[in-house]
Amino acid sequence: MVESRVENLETGVRVYGYLPSGSHLIVRPGRVDERGFRETSEHRATLPSPYNTYARTTGDLAYEPGREDLQVLFRQLFWTSFMLADWLVDNDAMGARRIVLSSASSKTAYGAAFELHRQGREVVALTSARNVSFTESLGCYDEVLSYDAVDELSPDVPTLYADLAGDPGLAQKLRARLGSALVHEVVVGVTHQEAAPAGTLAETGPAMFFAPDQMRKRIGEWGREGLDRWFAEAWRSFATVAEQWVDVVVSHGPDALERVWHEVQSGRADPRTGHVVTL
């Protein structure tokens, strides 16, 4: 923080949260305490709480000075991973014995798989053919299949499908293959670049997973400090292995940001590469 006019929020404080791709951000801090603050600007009032929350590194149980780049790459994604895994375990995977994750080479997916694997759940990865080897190397999936190998899934195992790809064609292939063994579908994200046809979700009925909903439930049960402790424990376990799964590449300036953005958007990005761009 390069300048502050807010009591108890001194210049020089380091914070973590959603920041724009720019050199500066002006915020209106509210609810300032030792953990951080909330952004209270009117134009951001309708955003979910995590988008307006900024954590002080000094009050963050999960903060590790030597892993800042890893936190930049994974922290917010791992919150989704952690809460998705927690929601699935909390609900006994809706009775499923097998959990299938699409876009399995993505950070959110394999973060969830890591947590689910720790909980003793069977987790199957679906990924593109080019990312099968990388996904297998992670060691957090019981089985890794390419998208064109969906027919290799046994239709005799009660299955929950967590859709991180957002590809309606893939979802339909799974329904056709598994039939009544597909006990539940939940949409987590959309990495597939083609937009789904209008009305797709309404017609097929998969639920949407929204991490802040599970966060609110756990805060009610554990308290905010309890949730932060559980998350910090999970993060430290995950970070120890994740730093072996990703090669951090640091670059600088707007041109580098534009280049990396186009690389990711086009689907050319290597899943082993984690880009950190400073502006």
Backbone torsions as a table, in degrees:
resi	resn	phi	psi	omega
1	MET	NA	119.7	-172.9
2	VAL	-91.2	-19.0	177.0
3	GLU	-156.5	138.4	178.8
4	SER	-142.3	136.6	174.8
5	ARG	-117.5	20.2	-175.1
6	VAL	-111.0	133.2	179.1
7	GLU	-63.0	139.2	179.4
8	ASN	69.3	13.5	175.9
9	LEU	-132.7	85.1	-169.8
10	GLU	-81.8	154.1	174.3
11	THR	-58.6	139.5	179.6
12	GLY	100.3	-11.5	177.5
13	VAL	-63.1	136.8	175.3
14	ARG	-99.4	131.3	-178.4
15	VAL	-128.6	156.8	176.9
16	TYR	-122.0	137.4	176.3
17	GLY	172.3	-171.5	177.5
18	TYR	-75.5	118.9	-179.2
19	LEU	-124.4	149.5	179.5
20	PRO	-74.0	165.3	176.1
21	SER	-80.8	73.4	-178.7
22	GLY	-152.9	175.0	-177.3
23	SER	-84.2	-23.9	-177.5
24	HIS	-141.2	154.8	174.5
25	LEU	-141.2	128.0	176.1
26	ILE	-98.7	126.1	-179.4
27	VAL	-127.8	163.6	173.9
28	ARG	-114.1	90.0	-174.8
29	PRO	-67.7	138.0	172.5
30	GLY	-135.0	166.2	-179.0
31	ARG	48.8	49.8	-179.5
32	VAL	-76.0	129.1	174.0
33	ASP	-149.6	-168.0	-176.6
34	GLU	-68.1	-19.0	179.7
35	ARG	-83.3	-26.9	-177.6
36	GLY	149.0	-141.6	180.0
37	PHE	-156.4	169.6	173.9
38	ARG	-110.1	141.9	173.6
39	GLU	-79.4	125.9	-173.8
40	THR	-116.0	13.4	178.0
41	SER	-59.2	139.7	-174.2
42	GLU	-59.0	-38.2	-175.6
43	HIS	-70.8	-9.0	178.0
44	ARG	-112.3	9.3	-172.6
45	ALA	-65.1	-26.8	-177.0
46	THR	-87.9	-3.8	-179.6
47	LEU	-73.3	149.8	174.3
48	PRO	-58.5	151.8	-174.4
49	SER	-50.6	-44.2	-177.5
50	PRO	-59.4	-26.3	-178.7
51	TYR	-76.6	-15.8	-178.4
52	ASN	-114.0	11.9	-177.4
53	THR	-106.2	130.0	179.5
54	TYR	-123.0	123.0	-174.1
55	ALA	-98.4	131.3	170.9
56	ARG	-69.4	137.6	176.7
57	THR	-64.8	-29.1	-178.5
58	THR	-73.8	-18.2	-179.4
59	GLY	-113.9	13.7	-175.2
60	ASP	-103.5	112.9	-176.8
61	LEU	-63.7	-24.1	-177.4
62	ALA	-91.6	-5.2	-175.5
63	TYR	-73.1	133.7	175.3
64	GLU	-133.0	115.1	-175.1
65	PRO	-53.7	-36.0	-177.4
66	GLY	-79.2	-3.4	-177.7
67	ARG	-124.3	31.8	-177.8
68	GLU	-61.7	-43.0	179.7
69	ASP	-61.6	-39.5	178.6
70	LEU	-64.7	-37.1	177.7
71	GLN	-68.1	-38.4	176.0
72	VAL	-58.6	-41.5	-176.7
73	LEU	-75.7	-37.3	-167.2
74	PHE	-115.4	-24.5	-163.4
75	ARG	-53.2	-58.2	-177.3
76	GLN	-67.3	-35.3	176.8
77	LEU	-64.7	-38.5	-178.2
78	PHE	-70.6	-26.3	172.1
79	TRP	-59.6	-44.7	177.5
80	THR	-64.1	-44.6	178.0
81	SER	-56.9	-48.6	-176.6
82	PHE	-63.5	-44.8	-177.9
83	MET	-72.8	-33.9	175.7
84	LEU	-62.9	-49.1	178.9
85	ALA	-61.1	-41.7	179.7
86	ASP	-63.7	-42.3	178.6
87	TRP	-63.2	-41.9	179.9
88	LEU	-64.9	-44.6	179.0
89	VAL	-67.9	-40.6	-179.8
90	ASP	-59.1	-32.7	-179.1
91	ASN	-104.9	15.5	-179.6
92	ASP	49.9	38.4	178.1
93	ALA	51.5	32.2	178.7
94	MET	56.0	28.8	179.4
95	GLY	88.9	0.8	-179.7
96	ALA	-78.7	146.5	173.7
97	ARG	-96.7	-13.8	-178.0
98	ARG	-134.0	135.6	177.8
99	ILE	-114.6	124.3	-179.9
100	VAL	-107.8	128.4	178.3
101	LEU	-115.4	126.3	172.2
102	SER	-90.2	170.9	-172.9
103	SER	50.3	43.8	-168.3
104	ALA	-68.6	-15.8	177.6
105	SER	-86.4	-3.1	179.6
106	SER	-77.8	154.7	-176.0
107	LYS	-62.8	-39.7	179.7
108	THR	-64.1	-41.6	-178.3
109	ALA	-66.6	-49.8	-175.0
110	TYR	-76.7	-18.9	169.7
111	GLY	-65.4	-44.3	176.9
112	ALA	-65.2	-42.0	179.7
113	ALA	-61.2	-40.2	178.4
114	PHE	-58.6	-46.9	179.8
115	GLU	-65.4	-44.3	-179.6
116	LEU	-64.2	-38.7	178.3
117	HIS	-63.0	-39.5	177.2
118	ARG	-62.2	-28.3	-179.1
119	GLN	-88.5	3.7	176.7
120	GLY	81.6	17.9	-179.9
121	ARG	-88.1	148.2	174.4
122	GLU	-81.6	124.1	-175.8
123	VAL	-127.9	127.7	179.7
124	VAL	-113.6	136.2	-178.9
125	ALA	-99.1	136.5	167.6
126	LEU	-117.2	127.8	-177.4
127	THR	-151.1	173.0	177.7
128	SER	-70.8	156.7	-178.1
129	ALA	-58.1	-36.9	-178.0
130	ARG	-69.3	-18.3	-177.1
131	ASN	-108.1	7.6	-179.0
132	VAL	-61.1	-47.8	-177.3
133	SER	-60.9	-45.0	178.4
134	PHE	-61.1	-44.8	-176.8
135	THR	-65.4	-38.8	175.7
136	GLU	-63.1	-36.4	-176.6
137	SER	-66.6	-19.2	-178.0
138	LEU	-67.3	-34.9	177.8
139	GLY	77.2	9.5	-178.8
140	CYS	-106.0	4.7	175.9
141	TYR	-114.2	142.0	177.2
142	ASP	-75.7	-28.3	178.9
143	GLU	-151.7	144.1	178.2
144	VAL	-124.7	124.4	179.4
145	LEU	-125.5	146.2	172.1
146	SER	-79.1	162.6	-177.1
147	TYR	-59.8	-30.2	-178.9
148	ASP	-85.9	7.1	179.5
149	ALA	-114.7	22.2	-179.6
150	VAL	-57.0	-31.0	-178.6
151	ASP	-66.6	-8.5	177.0
152	GLU	-82.2	-10.5	177.3
153	LEU	-70.9	132.2	177.7
154	SER	-70.1	131.8	177.8
155	PRO	-83.7	8.7	-176.8
156	ASP	-100.0	1.8	-176.6
157	VAL	-112.2	123.2	176.2
158	PRO	-57.0	125.2	-167.4
159	THR	-129.1	140.3	169.3
160	LEU	-110.6	132.5	179.5
161	TYR	-107.4	116.4	174.0
162	ALA	-100.4	109.9	-170.7
163	ASP	-93.1	103.8	175.5
164	LEU	-100.3	-8.8	-178.6
165	ALA	-87.5	-34.7	-178.3
166	GLY	70.3	28.4	-179.4
167	ASP	-98.9	106.9	-176.7
168	PRO	-63.1	-30.4	178.4
169	GLY	-65.4	-40.3	178.4
170	LEU	-66.3	-43.0	179.1
171	ALA	-60.3	-39.7	-179.9
172	GLN	-67.0	-37.6	177.0
173	LYS	-62.6	-39.9	179.1
174	LEU	-66.1	-41.8	178.8
175	ARG	-61.2	-43.1	-179.1
176	ALA	-65.6	-38.9	-177.8
177	ARG	-73.4	-43.0	-170.6
178	LEU	-93.5	-25.1	179.4
179	GLY	56.5	-130.5	-177.2
180	SER	-69.7	-13.3	176.9
181	ALA	-71.0	-16.6	176.2
182	LEU	-83.7	94.9	-170.9
183	VAL	-83.3	-21.2	-179.0
184	HIS	-162.1	145.7	172.3
185	GLU	-124.9	140.5	175.3
186	VAL	-138.5	132.0	179.0
187	VAL	-91.9	123.3	-177.7
188	VAL	-106.7	-37.5	-176.7
189	GLY	-161.6	179.6	-178.7
190	VAL	-136.4	91.1	175.0
191	THR	-92.2	-19.6	178.0
192	HIS	-69.3	128.6	-169.6
193	GLN	-76.8	-18.0	178.4
194	GLU	-83.4	129.4	178.7
195	ALA	-68.6	141.7	177.1
196	ALA	-70.7	147.3	178.1
197	PRO	-58.5	149.2	179.4
198	ALA	-56.0	134.0	177.1
199	GLY	86.2	0.7	-175.8
200	THR	-59.2	-47.2	-178.1
201	LEU	-65.6	-39.4	-179.0
202	ALA	-63.5	-33.7	-177.0
203	GLU	-77.6	-38.8	-174.1
204	THR	-94.5	-25.0	172.6
205	GLY	80.8	13.5	177.5
206	PRO	-66.7	143.6	179.5
207	ALA	-76.3	159.8	174.9
208	MET	-102.1	133.6	174.3
209	PHE	-94.9	129.6	179.5
210	PHE	-128.3	107.1	-172.6
211	ALA	-52.9	-41.4	-179.2
212	PRO	-58.5	-26.9	177.3
213	ASP	-64.6	-45.7	178.5
214	GLN	-69.4	-32.8	175.9
215	MET	-61.4	-45.1	179.9
216	ARG	-62.5	-39.3	177.5
217	LYS	-60.8	-47.1	-177.3
218	ARG	-70.4	-33.2	175.8
219	ILE	-63.6	-38.3	176.6
220	GLY	-64.4	-32.1	-177.6
221	GLU	-90.9	-39.7	-173.3
222	TRP	-107.3	-16.5	-169.8
223	GLY	82.8	158.9	-179.1
224	ARG	-63.0	-40.8	180.0
225	GLU	-64.9	-37.7	178.5
226	GLY	-64.4	-43.4	177.4
227	LEU	-61.6	-43.8	-179.9
228	ASP	-62.4	-37.4	178.3
229	ARG	-65.2	-45.1	179.3
230	TRP	-63.4	-41.1	179.7
231	PHE	-65.0	-45.4	-178.6
232	ALA	-59.7	-40.2	178.4
233	GLU	-63.9	-44.3	-179.7
234	ALA	-66.2	-41.4	-178.6
235	TRP	-61.6	-45.3	-177.9
236	ARG	-64.5	-36.7	175.9
237	SER	-65.4	-44.1	-178.5
238	PHE	-69.0	-44.0	-176.0
239	ALA	-61.0	-33.4	-179.8
240	THR	-59.8	-37.1	179.6
241	VAL	-93.2	-32.7	-177.2
242	ALA	-63.1	-32.2	-180.0
243	GLU	-67.8	-14.5	174.1
244	GLN	-91.1	-11.7	-176.7
245	TRP	-96.5	-14.8	-173.6
246	VAL	-131.5	139.6	174.7
247	ASP	-102.0	113.0	-177.7
248	VAL	-77.5	126.6	177.0
249	VAL	-117.9	116.2	-178.3
250	VAL	-99.5	129.7	176.2
251	SER	-135.1	172.8	-169.3
252	HIS	-136.7	141.0	169.4
253	GLY	94.5	163.7	-177.9
254	PRO	-60.8	-36.3	-179.4
255	ASP	-64.1	-40.7	178.3
256	ALA	-65.1	-39.9	178.6
257	LEU	-62.0	-43.9	180.0
258	GLU	-64.1	-41.4	-179.3
259	ARG	-64.0	-45.5	-179.6
260	VAL	-65.5	-40.4	179.3
261	TRP	-58.9	-47.4	-179.4
262	HIS	-66.0	-34.3	178.9
263	GLU	-65.1	-43.8	179.9
264	VAL	-69.2	-45.3	-177.2
265	GLN	-62.3	-33.4	-177.4
266	SER	-79.9	-9.8	-178.4
267	GLY	83.5	10.9	-179.0
268	ARG	-87.8	-7.8	-173.4
269	ALA	-65.7	138.6	174.7
270	ASP	-77.6	125.6	-178.1
271	PRO	-62.4	-18.5	178.2
272	ARG	-79.8	-15.8	-175.3
273	THR	-93.7	127.5	175.0
274	GLY	-113.3	112.3	-176.7
275	HIS	-87.9	129.9	171.6
276	VAL	-121.2	118.6	-177.4
277	VAL	-113.2	127.2	175.4
278	THR	-104.0	140.6	-177.1
279	LEU	-117.4	NA	NA
